[in-house]
Amino acid sequence: MRAWAKPQGHADIAPSRFERLERDGYFTIDAGWIIPALCCAVQVEGPILEPCAGRGHMVRELRALGFVVRGTDLFAYADSLVPDIKSGADVFNLKSLAGYRFIATNLPYREQAAILAHLLPITARDEVNVAVLARSEWSSAAARRALIHQNVRFAGEVRLTKRPEWVRPAIASPRHWFSWFVWSSEPRAPTQDTFLRFARPATGSHTR
């Protein structure tokens, strides 16, 4: 069992009394339903980059749906679920997304805003769509103003209707609701509002 610790957290996110895993290693082990939830709510197109792929849960599920996906990560994991994740790839060194149509990822908790501040200007220039999995309350903070509230490419939110698990066996019931936050390759029209959609069963078709 993980150690009991002094509550930690950001001002806009409820703290936890459990120490976080080394390297923020909360892999998207529920990708089997989280990825279809995204694909049924928005039009996902390949090729796709997963720049913080971890062990490859999202890469595996996206490929199972027929997408061309490249997975990269800063670290190498011996128990990777797919054989070709490129390790040693620092997302902050990424300069171009030419050839990609989509980024789908679960970013490290502590670096979400910093990584997006780096990536979003590149995705806007190279006309790439972005979907990031994060806590549902993540978008509400004033600190995200430049990333979300004032960003004309922010398209909307797909809210998951059950809480993902992050470790197994589970230590406790999941505490947080999660959403996909989506940025479009095209800016919104001045009269167009961002969307709020709720995840539904996987019945839609997808673009590879």
Buried (B, 14 or more C-beta within 10 A) or exposed (E): EEEEEEEEEEEEBEEBEBEBEEEEBBBBBBBEBBBBBBBBBBEBBBBBBBBBBBBBBBBBBBBEBEBEBBBBBBBEBEEBBBEEBEEEBEBEEBEEBEEBBBBBBBBBBEBBBEBBEBBBEBBBEBEBBBBBBBBBBBBEBEEBEEBBEEBBBBBBBBBBEEBBBBBEEEEEEBEBBBBBBBBBBEEBEEEEEBEEBEBEEBEEEBEE
